[in-house]
């Protein structure tokens, strides 16, 4: 049984070291990106606040008589709403 405990302990130690290495890499990347973003923010201040709401663009409906329109044509003539992000 001591060999099993040694094996489990070695495996756990490898996992802990791996986790610490990954944490260090992530920490370095986050610090680097934060520094780069702060440089960009100070270099180019925003003139207007960005909005996350989409803009609506409506296209006009073509004029036509009801008698001359079938279902396929009617569905293509409805006024589509296009969201621009």
N, C-alpha and C positions, 0 to 999 in steps of 0.2 A: 503493500500500500504506500510506502514512502515514495516510490518512483512515480505513482499516479499523482500524488500531491505535488511533487516537484514539477511534473509535466503541466499540471493545471496552473501552478504558480508562474511558470515560464510563459505559458500562453497568456495569462492575464497581464503579466508585465509587458509583453509585446503589444497587447491591445492598448494598454495605458500609454505607452510611448507613442504608438501610432496616433492616438487621439490627441496627445499633446502636440505632436508635429503638425497635424491637420489644423488644430486651433491656432498655432503660430502662423501658419500660412494664411489662414483666413484673416487673422488680425492684421498681418502685413498688407494684404490686399485692401482691406477696408480702410486702413490708415492712408494708403496710397491714393485710393479713389477719393477719400474725403479731402485730402490735400489738393488733388487735381480739380475737384469740383469747387473748392473755395477759391482757387486761382481763377477759374472761369467766371465765377459769380462776381468777383471783384473787378475783373477785366471788362465784362459786358453786363452792366446793370440793365434790368428790364425796364422798358419805358411804359409798358402797360401790363396789367395783371392778366395772365392767361386764363381763359375760360375753358371749362371742360364740357360745356353744353354744345351739342352739335348745331350747326346752322341749317335751317330749312330752306330748300330750294324747290319751288313749285313750278311745274311746267304747265302751260295753259292747255285746256282741252280743245280739240278741234271741233268745229261746228259741223254737224251732220244731222240728217233726219233719222228718226228712230226706225222707219220702215226699211232703210237701206243698210242696216247694221246687223251682222250676226254676232253670236256670242264671242268668237275669237277676236273680232274687230273691236267689240265693246270692251273687252278686258285690256286690249292694248291702248285704247283711247282714254282710259281713266287717268286722272291726274296723279302721276306718281310723286311720291315725296322722297327726296334724296337727302340723306344725312351726310354732311361733310364734316369730318373730324379734323 
